[in-house]
Amino acid sequence: MTESQRNRPFSNGTEYGMWDGRNCQRCKKYVPDSTTPEEGCDIEFAIASALFGDGTVDEKFIDRIGGYDETGIWLVDCQEREATP
């Protein structure tokens, strides 16, 4: 079994908070008190858990949450956000 690559999606907690407010808190899948990835959104669970660890998430989440485009501009919209009514 190979160890998966881990990456840091945000440089600090403020950057995370801005992304969370723009995406997670406006998504139907958002469950802020979830204790497992299955209770809500596995992306939100992974990045929120990273706040209490080393700040890294498995690389499989990086493309799903957005990332940088070819010019180095951060794409701020989650690719899987389901807008709330």
C-alpha positions as CSV (number, residue, x, y, z in Angstrom):
1,M,0.0,0.0,0.0
2,T,1.4,3.4,-1.0
3,E,1.2,6.4,1.2
4,S,-1.0,9.1,-0.4
5,Q,0.4,12.5,-1.1
6,R,-0.8,15.3,1.2
7,N,-1.1,19.0,0.4
8,R,-1.9,22.2,2.2
9,P,-4.9,23.9,0.4
10,F,-4.8,27.1,2.5
11,S,-1.8,29.1,3.8
12,N,-3.6,30.0,7.1
13,G,-6.8,29.8,9.0
14,T,-8.1,33.1,7.6
15,E,-7.8,31.8,4.1
16,Y,-9.7,28.6,5.1
17,G,-12.4,30.7,6.8
18,M,-12.9,32.8,3.7
19,W,-13.2,29.7,1.5
20,D,-15.5,28.0,4.1
21,G,-17.8,31.0,4.2
22,R,-18.0,31.2,0.4
23,N,-18.5,27.5,-0.2
24,C,-19.3,25.2,2.7
25,Q,-21.7,27.6,4.5
26,R,-23.6,28.1,1.3
27,C,-23.9,24.4,0.5
28,K,-26.8,22.0,1.1
29,K,-24.3,19.3,2.2
30,Y,-22.8,21.5,5.0
31,V,-23.2,19.9,8.4
32,P,-21.0,21.9,10.8
33,D,-21.2,19.5,13.7
34,S,-20.5,16.3,11.7
35,T,-18.1,13.9,13.4
36,T,-17.6,11.7,10.3
37,P,-17.2,12.4,6.6
38,E,-20.4,10.5,5.9
39,E,-22.6,12.8,7.9
40,G,-22.1,15.7,5.6
41,C,-19.5,16.7,3.0
42,D,-16.3,14.7,3.0
43,I,-14.4,17.7,1.5
44,E,-15.5,20.0,4.4
45,F,-14.7,17.3,6.9
46,A,-11.2,16.9,5.5
47,I,-10.3,20.6,5.4
48,A,-11.9,21.3,8.8
49,S,-10.0,18.4,10.3
50,A,-6.8,19.7,8.8
51,L,-7.1,22.9,10.9
52,F,-6.5,20.7,14.0
53,G,-3.6,18.8,12.4
54,D,-0.8,19.8,10.2
55,G,-3.0,21.7,7.7
56,T,-2.7,19.1,5.0
57,V,-5.3,17.1,3.2
58,D,-5.1,14.0,1.0
59,E,-4.3,15.1,-2.6
60,K,-7.6,13.7,-3.8
61,F,-9.4,16.7,-2.2
62,I,-7.2,19.4,-3.8
63,D,-8.8,19.2,-7.3
64,R,-12.3,18.8,-5.9
65,I,-12.1,22.0,-3.8
66,G,-10.7,24.1,-6.6
67,G,-7.1,25.2,-6.8
68,Y,-5.0,27.4,-8.9
69,D,-5.5,27.9,-12.6
70,E,-2.8,27.9,-15.2
71,T,-2.0,31.6,-14.4
72,G,-1.7,31.1,-10.7
73,I,-5.1,32.6,-9.8
74,W,-6.9,30.8,-7.0
75,L,-10.2,29.3,-8.1
76,V,-12.4,30.2,-5.1
77,D,-15.5,28.1,-5.9
78,C,-15.8,24.5,-4.7
79,Q,-16.4,22.3,-7.7
80,E,-19.0,20.3,-5.7
81,R,-21.0,23.0,-3.9
82,E,-24.7,22.5,-4.1
83,A,-26.2,26.0,-3.5
84,T,-28.7,26.4,-0.7
85,P,-32.1,27.9,-1.7
